[in-house]
Amino acid sequence: MSNSISDDVNILSEEEKPRTPSDNNDKKGYNPFLLLLSILMTGTAGWKKLRRSRLKPEQTAAGCFYPIIAVAAACRFADWFYVPEFNISTTLVSAASIFVSFFFSYFAVHVICRWLFPVQAKSKTDTEYFKLIVQYALSSLALFMIPAEILPILEPLTVFLPIWTAFIITKALRFLRLPEIYHNRCMVTIVITVIVMPYLFMWISDKIF
């Protein structure tokens, strides 16, 4: 227990240190996608590794978030193997809606959380670590979509995977340093908005197009 607390203190204190050229070199040793897998498999330990990496949201977006949502969108074309009346133009629109839904969800989560968070916690939504939480949580949702898109028979099994996204979010918040009195409120807000927003945008896209 004491070792865990010590690790947390060390990680948090590192956030206050000025960055040096050697820190930038250290970032090159971290793969944003492998960090996602580490977070999914180890929870808290994965988030600690992400904190130690000191990667910026721009780096993790380019190395993990954008590629995963692009692959999830491209997997919609797997319908060619299963749907007799496959229509490439309709599928292209559907694939684009997946990518755009996740892309805009990243910004929507920030806006909604900043609006719903109590005044004492609003500033946390402007931190790089909050942006990383949202990116990696949305990346996990997109990653969970891929098996169901490739093999529709797996869809009943993947429908419960967003629960794991909720779980990893709860493990991430210990490092966000939210006011203790508002911790649960903020946690519920992030979990609900992260999980709901992509599906809400996709539903709206289906209705429009």
C-alpha positions as CSV (number, residue, x, y, z in Angstrom):
1,M,0.0,0.0,0.0
2,S,2.8,2.4,1.0
3,N,4.7,1.6,-2.3
4,S,1.5,2.4,-4.3
5,I,1.1,5.8,-2.5
6,S,4.8,6.5,-3.0
7,D,4.5,5.8,-6.8
8,D,1.5,8.1,-7.1
9,V,3.3,10.9,-5.3
10,N,6.4,10.5,-7.5
11,I,4.3,10.5,-10.7
12,L,2.3,13.6,-9.6
13,S,5.4,15.4,-8.6
14,E,7.0,14.7,-12.0
15,E,4.2,16.7,-13.6
16,E,5.5,19.9,-11.9
17,K,9.1,19.5,-13.1
18,P,10.2,21.6,-16.1
19,R,10.6,19.5,-19.3
20,T,14.1,19.1,-20.7
21,P,15.4,17.8,-24.1
22,S,16.1,14.5,-22.5
23,D,12.4,14.2,-21.6
24,N,11.5,14.6,-25.3
25,N,13.9,11.8,-26.2
26,D,12.3,9.6,-23.6
27,K,8.9,10.0,-25.2
28,K,10.2,8.3,-28.3
29,G,10.4,5.1,-26.4
30,Y,6.7,5.0,-25.8
31,N,4.2,3.7,-28.3
32,P,0.8,5.3,-27.8
33,F,-1.1,2.2,-29.0
34,L,0.9,-0.1,-26.8
35,L,0.1,2.2,-23.9
36,L,-3.6,1.7,-24.7
37,L,-3.2,-2.0,-24.5
38,S,-1.4,-1.7,-21.2
39,I,-4.2,0.5,-19.8
40,L,-6.8,-2.1,-21.0
41,M,-4.9,-5.0,-19.5
42,T,-3.5,-3.5,-16.3
43,G,-5.7,-0.6,-15.4
44,T,-3.9,1.6,-12.9
45,A,-0.5,0.4,-13.9
46,G,-1.2,1.3,-17.5
47,W,-2.2,4.8,-16.5
48,K,0.9,5.2,-14.4
49,K,3.0,4.2,-17.4
50,L,1.1,6.8,-19.5
51,R,1.8,9.5,-16.9
52,R,5.5,8.6,-16.8
53,S,5.7,8.8,-20.6
54,R,4.7,12.5,-20.5
55,L,3.3,12.2,-24.0
56,K,1.2,15.1,-25.2
57,P,-2.4,14.7,-26.5
58,E,-1.2,15.6,-30.0
59,Q,1.2,12.6,-30.0
60,T,-1.3,10.1,-28.6
61,A,-3.9,11.3,-31.0
62,A,-1.6,10.8,-34.0
63,G,-0.2,7.5,-32.7
64,C,-3.4,5.9,-31.3
65,F,-6.7,7.7,-31.4
66,Y,-6.9,8.7,-35.0
67,P,-5.6,5.4,-36.4
68,I,-8.0,3.3,-34.3
69,I,-11.1,5.3,-35.2
70,A,-10.0,5.2,-38.9
71,V,-9.6,1.4,-38.7
72,A,-13.0,1.0,-37.0
73,A,-14.5,3.1,-39.8
74,A,-12.8,1.1,-42.5
75,C,-14.0,-2.2,-41.0
76,R,-17.6,-1.2,-41.9
77,F,-16.6,-2.3,-45.4
78,A,-16.5,-5.9,-44.1
79,D,-20.2,-5.8,-44.9
80,W,-19.2,-6.6,-48.5
81,F,-18.7,-10.2,-47.3
82,Y,-22.0,-10.5,-45.4
83,V,-24.6,-8.3,-47.0
84,P,-25.9,-9.4,-50.4
85,E,-27.2,-5.9,-51.2
86,F,-23.9,-4.2,-50.3
87,N,-23.8,-0.6,-51.5
88,I,-20.5,1.0,-51.5
89,S,-21.7,4.6,-51.4
90,T,-24.0,3.9,-48.4
91,T,-21.2,2.1,-46.7
92,L,-18.8,4.9,-47.3
93,V,-21.2,7.3,-45.6
94,S,-21.6,4.9,-42.7
95,A,-17.9,4.6,-42.3
96,A,-17.4,8.3,-42.4
97,S,-20.1,8.7,-39.8
98,I,-18.1,6.4,-37.4
99,F,-14.9,8.4,-37.8
100,V,-16.6,11.8,-37.5
101,S,-18.7,10.6,-34.5
102,F,-15.6,9.6,-32.5
103,F,-13.7,12.7,-33.7
104,F,-16.4,15.1,-32.6
105,S,-17.1,13.1,-29.4
106,Y,-13.5,14.0,-28.2
107,F,-14.4,17.7,-28.2
108,A,-18.0,17.2,-27.1
109,V,-16.9,15.4,-24.0
110,H,-14.7,18.3,-23.0
111,V,-17.5,20.8,-23.5
112,I,-20.1,18.8,-21.6
113,C,-17.8,17.9,-18.7
114,R,-16.7,21.5,-18.3
115,W,-20.3,22.5,-18.2
116,L,-21.4,19.8,-15.8
117,F,-18.4,19.7,-13.5
118,P,-18.7,21.8,-10.3
119,V,-16.8,25.1,-10.3
120,Q,-14.0,23.7,-8.2
121,A,-13.2,21.0,-10.7
122,K,-13.8,22.8,-14.1
123,S,-10.1,23.6,-14.5
124,K,-9.3,19.9,-14.6
125,T,-11.0,19.6,-18.0
126,D,-8.3,21.9,-19.4
127,T,-5.4,19.7,-18.4
128,E,-3.4,17.5,-20.8
129,Y,-4.1,14.4,-18.6
130,F,-7.9,14.9,-18.9
131,K,-7.5,15.0,-22.7
132,L,-5.5,11.8,-22.6
133,I,-8.2,10.1,-20.5
134,V,-10.8,11.1,-23.1
135,Q,-8.7,10.0,-26.0
136,Y,-7.8,6.6,-24.6
137,A,-11.4,5.9,-23.4
138,L,-12.8,6.7,-26.8
139,S,-10.0,4.7,-28.4
140,S,-11.0,1.7,-26.3
141,L,-14.6,2.0,-27.5
142,A,-13.5,2.2,-31.1
143,L,-11.2,-0.8,-30.6
144,F,-14.1,-2.8,-29.2
145,M,-16.2,-2.1,-32.3
146,I,-13.7,-3.6,-34.7
147,P,-14.3,-7.4,-33.9
148,A,-18.1,-6.9,-34.3
149,E,-17.6,-5.1,-37.6
150,I,-15.3,-7.8,-39.0
151,L,-17.3,-10.7,-37.6
152,P,-21.0,-9.8,-37.0
153,I,-21.4,-13.1,-35.1
154,L,-19.3,-11.6,-32.3
155,E,-21.6,-8.5,-31.8
156,P,-23.6,-10.0,-28.9
157,L,-20.3,-10.6,-27.1
158,T,-18.9,-7.1,-27.7
159,V,-22.0,-5.2,-26.6
160,F,-20.8,-5.4,-23.0
161,L,-17.3,-4.3,-23.6
162,P,-18.0,-0.6,-23.0
163,I,-18.2,-1.6,-19.3
164,W,-14.5,-2.1,-19.5
165,T,-14.1,1.4,-20.8
166,A,-16.0,2.7,-17.8
167,F,-13.7,0.6,-15.6
168,I,-10.5,2.0,-17.0
169,I,-11.9,5.6,-16.7
170,T,-12.4,5.0,-12.9
171,K,-8.8,3.8,-12.7
172,A,-7.6,7.0,-14.5
173,L,-9.3,9.5,-12.2
174,R,-7.1,8.9,-9.2
175,F,-4.4,10.8,-11.0
176,L,-6.6,13.7,-12.1
177,R,-6.6,15.1,-8.5
178,L,-10.2,16.0,-8.4
179,P,-11.6,17.5,-5.2
180,E,-12.5,14.5,-3.1
181,I,-16.1,15.7,-2.4
182,Y,-16.8,15.9,-6.1
183,H,-14.9,12.8,-7.2
184,N,-17.9,10.5,-7.7
185,R,-20.0,13.2,-9.5
186,C,-17.2,13.9,-11.9
187,M,-16.5,10.2,-12.5
188,V,-20.1,9.5,-13.4
189,T,-20.1,12.5,-15.7
190,I,-17.0,11.4,-17.6
191,V,-18.1,7.8,-17.9
192,I,-21.6,8.6,-19.2
193,T,-20.5,11.3,-21.7
194,V,-17.6,9.2,-23.1
195,I,-19.7,6.2,-23.7
196,V,-22.8,7.9,-24.9
197,M,-21.5,10.6,-27.2
198,P,-20.1,8.4,-30.0
199,Y,-23.3,6.4,-30.2
200,L,-25.4,9.5,-30.0
201,F,-23.5,11.1,-33.0
202,M,-23.8,7.8,-35.0
203,W,-27.5,7.7,-34.3
204,I,-27.9,11.3,-35.4
205,S,-25.9,10.6,-38.6
206,D,-28.1,7.6,-39.4
207,K,-31.2,9.7,-39.0
208,I,-29.8,12.5,-41.3
209,F,-28.2,10.3,-44.0
